[in-house]
């Protein structure tokens, strides 16, 4: 069974600053995908960034980037130049390759971006 | 292009009742997954439907059942409701299962059991 742990229930960052959200996971699988999802107060979950475990290069999407450490089973999300619209719950999620999209989520980190 | 839609938005039921939640997938998607998100928790996988059959199931009792229709829309049924069933129920759609295809989530149905 896979587990995903997010040890930061809440975080706060000032606008334009950088913040890093932590995620660790446990699995015996060798091939898998990792994700960060954002759930704004309006509730609709949207994908922020995706990392494939066989790729050594860390994924980047505009202001969002990850630090993927496969040996340590760590997958942190860095948000640069934080904006008020980044305020949301952020969930780390895991899916082994070939398991038909059965996502395992962490408990989430609530991020508040302040002026 | 419509995204994933769910109905109703909110629902209040009493213990022991039955409830049906509905989901229409994103245009072009044929696979629907259901998740339960309790307050303050991450979503938990309930089950997934593809080609009108349940393909995978999470650790949920048989009180939770579902259905997928020929147009790929889906229903989630919960019988004999318990207080602990109060949660946000999320539907996600994707392309045919296999190598990972991105899941798109709906806005959810907030179920309150009194």
Interface residues (C-beta under 8 A of the other chain):
Chain A: X4 X33 X37 X42 X43 X44 X45 X46 X47 X50 X91 X93 X95 X97 X98 X99 X100 X101 X102 X103 X104 X105 X106 X107 X108
Chain B: X31 X33 X35 X40 X41 X42 X43 X44 X45 X48 X50 X55 X56 X58 X88 X90 X92 X94 X97 X98 X99 X100 X101 X102 X103 X105 X106 X107 X108
